[in-house]
Amino acid sequence: MPETVSPPTPQATTRGKFFLYLVLILVLAGLTWWSRQPHVQATLADWEQHTVWENIKRLTGADDKLLTGENDGRINIMLLGMGGVKHDGPYLTDTIILASLNPTTSDLALLSIPRDMAVSIPGNGVRKINSANAYGEAREPGSGAKLASEALSSTLQVPIHYYFRIDFGGLVSLIHQLGGLKINVDRAFVDNQYPSNDSLVQTISFAAGEQLMSGERVLEYVRSRHGSAGEGSDFARARRQQKVLIAFKEKLLRLSTFLNPSLLVKLYSTLEQNIETNVETWEMLKFAKILKKVNTDYVVHQVLDPETNPLLVETRGADGAYLLVPRTGDYNELQEFVQNLFQFSAASQEQATIMIANGTAVPGLAESTARELTSRGLKVSSFGNADNKNYPTTLLHDLSAGKTATREAIMSILKLSEALTTSPNFDAPADFVIILGQDSI
């Protein structure tokens, strides 16, 4: 027998109308109070003199507040990516990026932290950095990103003001809602060990060149770590992740995104379900204002790859686990590098050319120095041997006529106390000439 539903009684209908009217009255009262606030009245008075985006920020009061770290000239944000509950090791964060933003100049630096870097996790001892989030979640659900940020901050000795953590499903949904991302694949590669949904493996491949990728395709691109053509490592994967991050920022902050209410509702719903963050709504608006001014051509991209940026070296832990640890035995060198990330942003914009000559008997010294400078965003035009192998100290000849950021960056990396302003009769087809001496060994 079909279920029957009794019609509402007159008393129930009357009560329903009363509560509906009460809610409407409260909403109208709230809007009336809000509209009388000085910043709202000022915004409405000259509405047409500003863009819609600017007016939204003025109504929320975002322009009147400072982000944490804004007064210091550097805001550090930790970005974490994890598999989520449908994946093995759901809370292990295999994507870890420290994003540093200069709110005054809108300079942006991205530093990819390798998942195998050894750090001290409060309460758990020395562990891989990618496990910090999982340890935090085991202690208290929702606290993983906070613990990871504390561990990374303590290791690098820089404050981490904000954090974002997203799972794979959230990433795919966000990109799908944005209509995909245009990614320029640097080189074609094939990965025949990419994990499949049935806990086996499958083969995926990417052609070189710019292409519009769906959310699922982007996920494959950022997760692949067994690719051919030099794409088969965590460090190659980290570089691809930074590329996707910049493309996502460009797509998300388009004006058309903010003029599409239904899209904003969908994005908000996805973010709410899949992201863990300590960023408040007004802070997101402030971030958007700064990020829109970032020149993506001059973003500092750094990956702690032992081959190209040998601040970390490979080792084995007491249990035989693969780890990356500081080459000097402590984190002082890495901390100095992180603290000076923006120095390399200014240097990369100068586009200075650098020649390196090996003035010692140590083979390959010029080449390894060239790799280190290149990994910091500097442009090495050539390297080779000097006229002799008996230079006692390293010399830096400055022919640039004013490219001070590059000079300071070279001096910082090579730990030089001064540079030589070369006389006119010193001729070389470069802005800087480095002659490596015995003190560089």
N, C-alpha and C positions, 0 to 999 in steps of 0.2 A: 504494500500500500504506500503510495507516495507520501512523503512528509509534507505536512501543511504548516503554513506560517500564519499566525494570527495578525491582523492589522493592528497598528499601534492604537492605544487608547487615546481619547482626547487629552487626558491629563499628561500622558507621556509626550504627546506632540507639543503641548504647552511648555513643558519643562525643556524640551529640546530647543524650542524657539528662544526661550529665555536665555539658555546658555550660549546660543549662537549670537544673540544680541549683546550679551555681556562680553564675549570675546571681541566682537567688532568694536564695541565702545572702548575696551582696553587698548586695542591696536590703534584706533584713531587718537586716543589720548596720548599714547606713546609717540605717534608720529607728530602730533601737535607740539609736544615737549621738545622732541628732537629738532623740529624745524625752527624752534626759537633759539637754539644754541647759536652763539656768535659765529663759530666757524661755518655752520650750515648757512646762515643768512648771508655771510660774506661770499660764500661759494655761489649761492643762487643769484646774488646781485650782479656778478660779472661772469655768469656761466658761459656766455658766448665768446668770451675772450680766451677761453682755455679749451683744450681738447677734452673729449669724453674721458680719456684715461687719466688726465690730470685732475679733472673734477671728481672722479671716483676716489682718488687718493686724498683730495682735500676734504671730501665728505667723511672719510674714515679717520681723518686725523693723522694719516701715515707720515705726512710731510713734517709734522710738528715733533716727531719722536726720533730718537737716535737708535740705530741698531747696536747691539753689543759689539764692541770692538771698533765702532765707527770713529770714535774720538782718537783712537790709536793709529788710524790710517790703514788698518788691515783687519779684515773679517775672515775667519777660518771656518770652513764648513766641511764636515766629514760626510761623504756619500758612500753608502753601503748597498750592495746588491746581494740578495740571497735567493736560494731556490724556492723556499716556502714549503708548506706542509705536504705537498704532493711529490716532493723530490727527496732523494737520499741526502742525509745531512742537511735538513731543511733550514737550520739556522746558521750554518757555516757561511760566512760572507766572502765569496771568492772575488767580489769587486769591492775594492777599497780605494777611494780617491780623496785626497785632501785638496779641496778647492780654496784658494786664497784670493780675496777680492779687495782691491784698493778702492774705497768708496769715493775718493776724491778724483782720481784719474781714470777710474773704471778699468784698470788693468786687472787681468785675470791670470792666475797660474794654477795649473792642474798637475798634481803629483800623484802618480799611481803607486800605491803601497803594495808590495808583493805579499800574497796571502801566507807565504811561508816565513816571513820575517819574525824572528824571535823577539818577544816583548814580555815584560812582566805584567801579568794580569792580577789586579788586586784580589787576594784571597785564593788564587790558583797557581801562583808561581810563574815560572817562565814557560810560555806556550806560544804556539803560532798565533799571529794576530787575527787570523780568520776565525779562530775559535772563541774570541772574546764575547761576541754577540750571543753565541750558544750558551756559554757559561752564565751570562746575565739572564737569559730567558729561563734557564733551569732554576735559577734562584727566585726570580719573580717575573712572570710574564709581562712583557712590555718594557723591561729594563735593559735589554740586550744592547741596544744602540748606545745608551748612556754609558754602560760599562766599557764598550769598545772605544768610545770617544775619550774616556778617562785614561785608558791604557795607552792610546796613541798620543794623547797630549803629554802624558808623563814621559813617554819614550822620546818624543821629538822636542820636548821643552818649549812648546808653543801652546797658547790657549786655543781650544776648539770651542767656538762659541755656539755653533749650531750643528745639528746632524739631521740627515734624511736617510731612511732605510726603506727600500722597496723590494718586493719579491718579483719573481719572473712573470707571474700572471698579471701583476699590476703594470709592469713595463709593457707587456704585449697589448693590454687594453688601452693604455694611454696613447701608444703610437697608433693603434687602430683608430681611435677617436680623432686623432689629429690628421688622419688621412695618409699615414705612412711618413717615412723620412727619406730624404734624398741623401745618399751616402756615396762618396767617391772612393771606391775600392782601389787602393794603391797598386795592388798586383793580384793577379788571378791565383787561386789556390784551391786545393782539394783536401778535405778531411774525411778519411774513411773510418774514423773511430768516434764519430759524434754519437752521443747517447740517444737511443730511441725511447719511445714511450713504453716499450715492453721490456725494459731493462737490458736490452741488447745494444747493438751499435748499427749505425747507418752511414751512408756516404753523402756528404753535402759538398757543394762547390760554389765558388764565386768567380765571376768574370771581372776583369779589371774595368775601371771607368765608373762614371756616375750612374746611379740607378735608384729608382724609387723602391724602397723596401717596406714590406708589411711588418706588423709587430712580430709575427712569428719568424720572419726572415731576419730581422734585426737581432732577435734573441740568438739565433744560430750564429750570426756574425760576431756577437760579443762573447759567446760562450766557447766557440771553437778554439781548441788549443793543441790539435794534432795535425794542423794543416801543412801542406807542402810549401815550397818557395819561401822559406824563412818565416812562415806563419805558425810554426808548431811549438809555441812556448807560451807560458803565462805572460811573458813580457810583451810579446807580439799582440797577444789578446788585450793587454792593458792599453796599448796604443790605439787599438780599434775601439775600445770602450770610450776613450777620451774623444775620439772622432764622433762617435754617436752622441755623446753628451753635448757637444757643441751644436750638432744638427738639431737635437731635441730643443735646446735653448732657443735657437733661431725660429723654429716652427711654433713653439709654445708662445713666444712673446710677440708674434705678429698681431697687428691691430685687428685683423679679421677674427682672430680667436676671441678677443675681448668684446667684439661687437656681435657675438653669436651666443645669446643666452642659453639656448638648449645645449650647445657644446660645453659651456661653462658648467652647467648642472651635471652633465655626464662626467666631466673631468673631476669635478669636486667629489662626486660619489666614488669614483675609482680611487682617488687619492685618500679619501677617508677610510676605505676598506683595505688598502694595500700599502700604506705608507705610515711609518713611525717617525715622528719628528718633534722637535721642541720649538719649532717656528710658529709664531702666532700669525693670524690673518693679516694684520696690519704690517707685520714684518715681511710677509711674502710680497705685499704690494711695494714696499720699499726696495726689496731685492730686485723686483721686476724693473723698477725705474733705473737702478744702477746697471743691471745686466743688459738692458736695451742699448746702452751706450758702449758696451764692450766691443772693441774691434777684434774680430775673430782672427784676423791676419797676424795679430801680435800676441795671441795667447801663448803663455809659456807652457809647453808640454814637457813633462819630465816623467821618466819611468826608472825606477831603481833596478835596472838590469845589470847584473854583474859583468856582462861583456862590454857594455857601452858606457856605463856609469858605475865604476867599480867601488862604490862606497860600502857595498855588502858583498860578502863572499859565501860560498857554499860550504856547508859542513854537515855533520850528523850529530843528532842529540844522543843522550845517554841510552835512549830506547831505540836508537837506529833511525829515527825519523829525520827526513830531509829538512834542513833549516837554512835560513839566510841570516848571517850575523855580521856586525861591523868589522871591516877589515883591520881596524886599528885596535880592536879589543874593547872599545867603549863607543858610546853614541855621540861623542863630542863633534866629530867631523860631520856626521849626518845632521846633527842639530844645527850646526853653522850653515850647512847647505840649505836646509829648510828655511831658516831665518832670513836668508838672502835671496829667496826665489825671485823677488821683484827686480833685483839688480840685473838679472839676466833678461828680464822683459825689456828694459830700456836698452840693453846691449843688442838684443836681437833686432830692434827697430833701427839701429844705426847701420846694419848690414855691412859692417866692416870686414875686410878680408885679412886673413892671418897666415903668415908663412912660419913654419917651424923647422929648425935645423938642429940636429943632434950633435952637440959638441962634446960628447963623451964616447967611451968605447963600448957602451952598453947597446947591443943591437936591439932595434925595434922601439927605442925610447921615444923617438919623434912620432911614430905611428900611434903608440898607446896614448901619448899626450894629445894628439890630434883627435882621437876617439873621445877622450874626456872632455875636451873643449866643445866638440860637436854635440855631445850629449847635453850640454848646457845651453844649446841654442846658438852657439857662435859658429862663424863661417870660416873654416880652414881651407885655404885655396891650394896649399901644397905643403908637403913635408919631405925631409930627406936628411942628408948629412951636412955638417958644417965644414968649413975649410980645414979644421983640425979637431982632434979628439981630446984636447987638453984645456978646455974652458973650466976654470975653477968654480965660477958662479954663473947662474942663469941670467941672461941679459934680455931685456924687453925694449926693443926700438919702436918708438911711436912716430910714425910718418903720417898720421891721420889728420892732423890739423884740427883737433877738437873733438874727436869721438871719445869723450871721457868715460862714458858708461862702459864701453868695451874695454878700455884700458883698466878701469877699476875691477871689472869682472875677471880679466886675465890675472891681475895681481892677486885677487882673492883666491882664485883656483890654484895658482902656482905658489901662493904664499910669498910674494915678492914685496919688498919694502919700497921700491921705487921703479920708475920707468925712465928710460933715456929719451930725451927729446933730440932726435938725430939731426945732425948737421945736413945742409943741402947736398953735400957731396956723397952722402950715403943714399944709394938708389936701390929700390926693390919694388917689384910690382905688387905691393900689398900695403895695407894700412898699418899693419903691425908685423914685426919680425921678432920671433922668439928664438934665441940660441940657448939650448939647454946645456947647463953646466953640471959639475960633479954634485952640487948641492940638490939637484933634482932626482938623484938616484935613491 
